[in-house]
């Protein structure tokens, strides 16, 4: 039987900021973020934590939560699926096509510390 402390640790989440975006993560999550400079298999720490909470307990930073950290493992790097940028001008016999594949880094969240 799990104790209440173990249950609360499992439900702990954080809102972190990286690459101009915000992500709500909890321990064990796998997510794709904008490309980071780190080798696959290495550990990385995020210090820009906007909020930390578990259940109804939440600590919101102003703008950051002091002393909060999220550590993650870099799983791999890759590129997203191709998107097609199509500019079409009707009746002008003009059309421009352009493709784009965004680079990403895949992370696995290891720990959230406050």
N, C-alpha and C positions, 0 to 999 in steps of 0.2 A: 504494500500500500504506500502510495506516494505521500510525503508530508506536504503541508501547505507551502513551506519554503521552496521545495522542489517544483511544485506547480507554478508558483509565482515566477521562479527563474525561467521556466519554459515559456511563460506568456510575456516576458519582457520584450519590448520592442523599442526601436529608436528611429528617428527621422534624421537621415544624414544628407549632406549636400556635397555633390561632386559633379564636375563637368557641367555646371550651370543648371543641374536638375536636382530634385529632392526625391529621396527614396525612403519608404517605410520598410524597415527590415527587422527580422527577428533571427535568433540563433538557428543556424542550419539552412537558411535561405540561400538559393543560388540566383544571382541576378546579373544582368548585362548592363554595364555602364559605359560611358564614353571612354575611349581608349586611354589607358594609363601607361606610364613608363615603368614597367616592372616585369621581371622574368616570370614565366609560368612556374608554379610550384613555390614561389616566394610568398612571404607574408607582407601585408600592407596594413597600415593603421590610418583611420580617419579621425580627425580631431574636430572637424566642423559638424557638430551634432546640434541640431535645432531643437529636438525634444526627445525625452526618454520617458517611457511609461510602462506600467504593468497593471492591467485591469483598469480600475478607476483612478489609480495613482498616476499622476503625470507631472513631469517637470519640464516646463517650457523655458527655453533660454531667451535672453534679451541681448543680442540675437542668438548667442550660443550658450549651451549648458556647460558650465565650468567643470573641468576635470572629466568629462565624459569622453569615452573612446569606443570605437568599434574596430575590432580587428578582423581581417578577412584573409583568405588564401586566394591567390590568383590561380584559377584553373587553366584558362587558356585565352588566347587572343584570336580574333577572327573578323569576318566582315558580314554584315547583315545581308538580307536578300536585296536584290537590285530593285530600285524604284525608277520609274520612267518619268522624266520631266518633259511634258509635251506642251509646246506653245503653238497654238493654232490660230491663224488669223483668217477668218472666213472671207471669202470673195477676193482674197489678195494673192492667191496661189502661193502661200507662204506657210511653212510649217517647220518647226525646229524640234528635234528629239535629242534628249540627253539622258544618260543613265547615271545613277549614283549608288555606290555601296559604302555605307558608313562603317568605319572601324569600331570594334567594341572590345572590351575586356570582360571576361566572365569571372565572377567572384563567388566564393562561398563564405558566408558570415560565420566566424568561429566564436566570437565572444563580444558581449556588450558590457562595458564596465562604466560605473558612475563614480 
